[in-house]
Amino acid sequence: MRDDSISAEQRSAGQPGAEQSSAVHRAEQRSAVRDAKYLLAYLLPAAAFAGLYFRGVWSPGSFYLAFVIIPLLELVIPPNVENLPETEENQLAKSRFFDYLLYLNAPVLYGLLYYFATILKSGVALSGFELVGLTLNLGIMAGAIGINVAHELGHRPGRFDQLMARILLLPSLYLHFNIEHNRGHHKHVATDADPASARKGENIYAFWWRSVSGSYLNAWRIEAERLHKLGFPVWSWRNEMLQFQAIQLVWLGGIAFFFGWTVLLFAVLVAMGGILLLESVNYIEHYGLRRRLQASGRYEPVSPRHSWNSDHQLGRIFLYELTRHSDHHYKASRKYQVLRHLEESPQLPVGYPASIVLSLAPPLWFRMMDGRVPEVVE
């Protein structure tokens, strides 16, 4: 009788432990599913590959997924404003899995570019639609898995991350982005001093020109100021802008040498596509938002109120959480997998892909957005 009693007590004591173990297991399963969702981002380069392989009507590949399918799905899939528990943030931020997801984009991007170059060099007959579609297809890749991923890595201090960022920026001929974005845009965001912050009422086509030219000139100025403070001459090999121009010329020269002048022309067009995709994202991220100029003559500190946020789930996944842009500007060192929804940040009514499409029709964009832009209280 006593033995049975002890056995029952042991079973009773062990039951909560079993339930706790089961709960931990379920939590781990949910965590694995949550983390694995970023693998869906590779559907975009898979669509690009399909465009290259099947060609014909499928040539635009990634365009169909990025700017047709995703915007339509985000009309029915609700945004998710849930944040990670603080207890999980540190663990997730240290996970190398999320770093490897970024690094893998480099060989994928260069593999797609090589495939495109070999198709062009082969002399296979391509229709006008196919040439335009394939170029658009690869331009989206240069921007989405090139510049976008480089943006995330470029904020990290490690040498390998910095190298990977530059490798991913090279096909878009936008190596200066690291300089201007990190030391210019983040400092002057939401002010007229920042060419990458769109003004209220400014259409995207005027913004493209102002941001591309202004960012390039700003990068030269920022680098000159850095060298001046260090006591080095501007026109020396220590100037990263000079290094970047040389690297980009070698890149273009190598394409011309190995693949010919026709492929070189399309490489430049692909780079332009990547650049315009980046600048379209810049346009919607800060459209009309302005920091208040204080009595001291300085602008108020950057806050979550100075970037448009989007919690639409597909855009978050395919752009590696770039759409939670308010938290990124609030703390640029925070890794993409732990970016948060912040209540005070202004919210886009649609996701980033749909916003880009709408911005290409300025009257529609102004009608949707101008009434949402908060007034700056002096």
C-alpha positions in Angstrom: 0.0 0.0 0.0 2.8 2.3 0.9 4.7 1.5 -2.3 1.6 2.2 -4.4 1.2 5.5 -2.6 4.8 6.5 -3.2 4.5 5.5 -6.8 1.3 7.6 -7.2 3.1 10.6 -5.6 6.0 10.2 -7.9 3.7 10.1 -10.9 1.9 13.1 -9.7 5.1 15.0 -9.1 6.4 14.0 -12.5 3.3 15.1 -14.4 3.9 18.8 -14.3 7.5 18.2 -15.4 6.1 16.3 -18.4 3.7 19.0 -19.2 6.4 21.6 -18.9 8.7 19.6 -21.2 5.8 19.3 -23.7 5.2 23.1 -23.6 8.9 23.8 -24.1 8.9 21.4 -27.1 5.8 23.1 -28.6 7.5 26.5 -28.1 10.6 25.3 -29.8 8.5 24.0 -32.8 6.8 27.4 -33.0 10.1 29.1 -32.9 11.6 26.9 -35.6 8.6 27.7 -37.9 8.8 31.4 -37.1 12.6 31.4 -37.9 12.2 29.3 -41.1 9.7 31.8 -42.6 12.6 33.8 -44.0 13.5 30.9 -46.3 10.4 32.1 -48.3 12.6 35.1 -49.3 14.4 32.8 -51.7 11.2 32.4 -53.7 12.2 35.8 -55.3 15.5 34.6 -56.8 13.8 31.3 -57.7 11.2 33.3 -59.7 14.1 35.2 -61.3 15.7 31.9 -62.3 12.4 30.7 -63.7 12.3 33.8 -65.9 15.8 33.2 -67.2 15.1 29.5 -67.8 11.6 29.6 -69.4 11.8 33.1 -70.9 8.9 34.1 -73.1 6.0 35.4 -71.1 7.8 34.3 -67.9 10.8 36.5 -68.6 9.9 39.2 -65.9 10.0 36.4 -63.3 10.7 38.2 -60.0 8.5 41.2 -61.2 5.4 39.0 -61.2 6.1 37.8 -57.6 7.3 41.1 -56.2 4.8 43.5 -57.7 1.7 41.4 -58.6 1.4 38.4 -56.4 2.7 39.8 -53.1 0.6 43.1 -53.3 -2.5 41.0 -54.1 -1.9 38.6 -51.2 -1.2 41.4 -48.8 -4.7 42.7 -49.5 -6.1 39.6 -47.7 -3.3 38.7 -45.3 -3.5 41.0 -42.3 -0.5 42.8 -40.9 1.2 41.3 -37.9 2.1 43.8 -35.2 3.4 41.2 -32.7 6.9 41.7 -31.3 9.2 39.1 -29.9 9.3 38.6 -26.2 12.3 40.4 -24.7 13.5 37.1 -23.3 14.0 35.8 -26.9 15.5 38.9 -28.5 19.1 38.3 -27.3 19.1 34.7 -28.3 17.6 35.4 -31.7 20.0 38.3 -32.4 23.0 36.0 -31.8 21.7 33.2 -34.0 24.0 32.7 -37.0 21.1 31.2 -39.0 19.9 34.6 -39.9 23.4 35.8 -40.9 23.8 32.8 -43.3 20.5 33.6 -44.9 21.9 37.0 -45.8 25.3 35.8 -47.0 23.8 33.2 -49.3 22.3 36.0 -51.4 25.7 36.9 -52.7 26.4 33.6 -54.7 22.7 33.5 -55.7 22.9 37.1 -57.1 26.1 36.5 -59.0 24.9 33.2 -60.3 21.8 34.8 -61.7 23.8 37.6 -63.3 26.2 35.0 -64.9 23.3 33.0 -66.2 21.8 36.2 -67.8 25.2 37.1 -69.3 25.6 33.7 -70.9 22.2 33.9 -72.4 23.0 37.2 -74.0 26.4 36.1 -75.2 25.1 32.9 -76.7 23.3 34.9 -79.4 20.0 33.1 -78.8 17.1 35.0 -80.4 15.3 37.0 -77.8 12.2 39.1 -78.5 11.9 42.7 -77.3 9.6 41.6 -74.5 12.1 39.0 -73.4 15.0 41.5 -73.3 13.0 44.0 -71.3 11.5 41.4 -69.1 14.9 39.7 -68.3 16.5 43.1 -67.7 13.7 44.1 -65.3 13.9 40.7 -63.7 17.7 41.0 -62.9 17.3 44.7 -61.9 14.9 43.7 -59.2 17.4 41.1 -58.0 20.2 43.7 -57.9 18.0 45.8 -55.7 16.1 43.3 -53.6 18.8 40.7 -52.8 21.7 43.0 -53.6 21.3 46.5 -52.3 18.7 45.6 -49.7 20.8 42.8 -48.1 23.9 45.0 -48.4 22.0 47.7 -46.4 21.5 45.2 -43.5 25.1 44.0 -43.6 26.5 47.5 -44.1 25.3 48.5 -40.6 27.4 45.8 -39.0 30.9 46.5 -37.8 32.5 43.2 -38.7 35.0 43.2 -41.6 33.4 40.2 -43.3 29.9 41.8 -43.1 31.3 45.0 -44.6 33.0 43.0 -47.4 29.8 41.1 -48.2 27.9 44.4 -48.3 30.2 45.8 -50.9 30.1 42.6 -52.9 26.3 42.9 -53.0 26.4 46.6 -53.9 28.8 46.1 -56.8 26.4 44.8 -59.5 24.3 48.0 -59.0 27.4 50.2 -59.2 26.3 51.7 -55.9 29.3 51.1 -53.6 29.1 54.7 -52.3 25.8 53.7 -50.6 27.6 52.5 -47.6 29.2 55.9 -47.0 26.2 58.1 -47.7 23.6 55.9 -46.1 25.4 55.2 -42.8 27.0 58.6 -42.3 24.7 60.9 -44.2 21.1 59.5 -44.4 20.9 58.3 -40.8 22.2 61.6 -39.6 20.0 63.9 -41.7 17.0 61.7 -42.3 13.6 63.6 -42.4 15.3 66.9 -43.1 15.9 68.9 -46.3 19.6 68.1 -45.9 18.9 64.5 -46.8 18.4 63.8 -50.5 17.0 60.4 -49.7 14.0 61.8 -47.7 11.2 62.6 -50.1 9.3 65.9 -49.6 5.5 66.1 -49.4 4.1 66.7 -52.8 7.4 65.6 -54.6 6.7 63.0 -57.2 8.9 59.9 -57.4 10.4 60.8 -60.8 11.8 64.1 -59.5 12.9 62.3 -56.3 14.9 59.7 -58.3 17.0 62.3 -59.9 17.5 64.4 -56.7 18.3 61.4 -54.5 20.6 59.6 -56.9 22.7 62.7 -57.7 22.5 64.2 -54.2 23.5 60.9 -52.5 26.5 60.5 -54.8 27.8 64.0 -54.3 27.2 63.7 -50.5 29.3 60.6 -50.4 32.2 62.5 -51.9 31.7 65.3 -49.4 31.5 63.0 -46.4 34.6 61.1 -47.4 36.5 64.3 -48.0 35.5 65.5 -44.5 36.7 62.2 -43.0 40.1 62.4 -44.7 40.5 66.1 -43.7 39.9 65.2 -40.0 42.5 62.5 -40.3 45.0 64.9 -41.9 45.1 63.0 -45.2 44.8 64.5 -48.7 41.5 64.0 -50.4 43.0 62.9 -53.7 44.8 59.8 -52.4 44.2 56.1 -52.4 42.9 56.4 -48.8 39.8 58.0 -50.3 37.2 55.2 -50.5 35.2 57.0 -53.2 38.2 56.7 -55.5 38.6 53.1 -54.6 34.9 52.4 -55.3 35.1 54.1 -58.8 38.2 52.0 -59.6 36.5 48.7 -58.5 33.4 49.5 -60.5 35.4 50.3 -63.6 37.2 47.0 -63.2 33.8 45.2 -62.8 32.5 46.8 -66.0 35.7 46.2 -67.9 35.7 42.6 -66.9 32.2 42.2 -68.2 33.1 43.8 -71.5 36.2 41.6 -71.8 34.7 38.3 -71.0 31.1 38.8 -72.4 31.3 41.6 -74.9 29.8 45.1 -75.3 26.2 44.0 -75.6 26.3 42.3 -72.2 28.1 45.4 -70.8 25.1 47.5 -71.9 22.6 45.2 -70.2 24.8 45.1 -67.0 24.5 48.9 -66.8 20.7 48.6 -67.4 20.5 46.0 -64.6 22.4 48.3 -62.3 20.0 51.1 -63.1 17.1 48.8 -62.2 18.7 48.0 -58.9 19.3 51.7 -58.1 15.8 52.8 -59.0 14.3 50.0 -56.9 16.4 51.2 -53.9 15.4 54.8 -54.5 11.7 53.9 -54.8 12.0 52.3 -51.4 13.7 55.4 -50.1 10.8 57.4 -51.5 8.1 55.6 -49.6 10.1 55.1 -46.4 10.2 58.8 -45.4 7.7 60.5 -47.7 6.7 63.9 -46.3 8.0 63.2 -42.8 10.1 66.0 -41.2 11.9 66.5 -38.0 11.2 69.7 -36.0 13.8 72.4 -36.1 14.4 73.4 -32.4 15.2 76.8 -31.0 18.8 75.8 -30.7 19.0 75.5 -34.5 19.3 71.8 -34.4 16.8 69.2 -35.5 15.0 67.1 -32.9 16.5 63.6 -32.4 15.4 60.9 -34.9 12.4 59.0 -33.5 10.1 56.2 -34.8 7.8 59.0 -36.0 10.2 59.8 -38.9 9.9 56.7 -40.9 6.9 55.0 -42.5 6.4 51.5 -41.1 4.7 48.4 -42.5 3.8 45.3 -40.7 2.5 43.5 -43.8 3.9 40.0 -43.4 5.0 39.1 -46.9 6.9 42.4 -47.4 8.6 41.9 -44.1 9.8 38.4 -45.1 10.9 39.1 -48.6 12.7 42.3 -47.7 14.3 40.9 -44.5 12.2 43.2 -42.2 13.2 46.4 -44.0 9.6 47.4 -43.8 9.9 47.8 -40.0 11.9 50.8 -40.9 11.0 53.0 -37.9 12.8 50.7 -35.4 15.8 50.5 -37.8 16.2 54.2 -37.7 15.6 54.3 -34.0 18.4 51.8 -33.4 20.4 51.0 -36.6 22.5 48.3 -35.0 19.4 46.2 -34.3 19.5 43.1 -36.5 16.6 42.5 -38.9 15.2 39.4 -37.1 14.5 41.4 -33.9 13.1 44.6 -35.4 10.0 45.7 -33.6 6.6 47.3 -34.3 6.5 50.6 -32.5 3.1 52.2 -31.7 4.2 55.8 -32.4 5.5 55.1 -35.9 3.3 56.1 -38.8 1.9 53.2 -40.7 1.6 52.7 -44.5 -1.9 51.7 -45.5 -0.5 49.1 -47.9 2.7 47.1 -47.9 6.0 48.2 -49.4 5.6 46.4 -52.8 2.1 47.9 -53.3 3.3 51.3 -52.1 6.1 51.3 -54.8 3.5 50.4 -57.5 1.2 53.2 -56.4 4.0 55.8 -56.1 4.6 55.4 -59.9 1.2 57.0 -60.4 1.8 60.3 -58.4 -1.9 61.4 -58.3 -2.9 58.1 -56.7 0.1 58.2 -54.3 -0.6 61.8 -53.2 -4.3 61.0 -52.7 -3.5 58.1 -50.5 -0.6 59.6 -48.5 -0.8 63.4 -48.3 -3.7 63.3 -45.8 -1.7 60.9 -43.6 1.5 63.0 -43.4 1.6 64.5 -39.9 2.1 68.2 -39.5 5.4 69.4 -38.0 4.7 71.4 -34.9 7.4 74.1 -34.5 
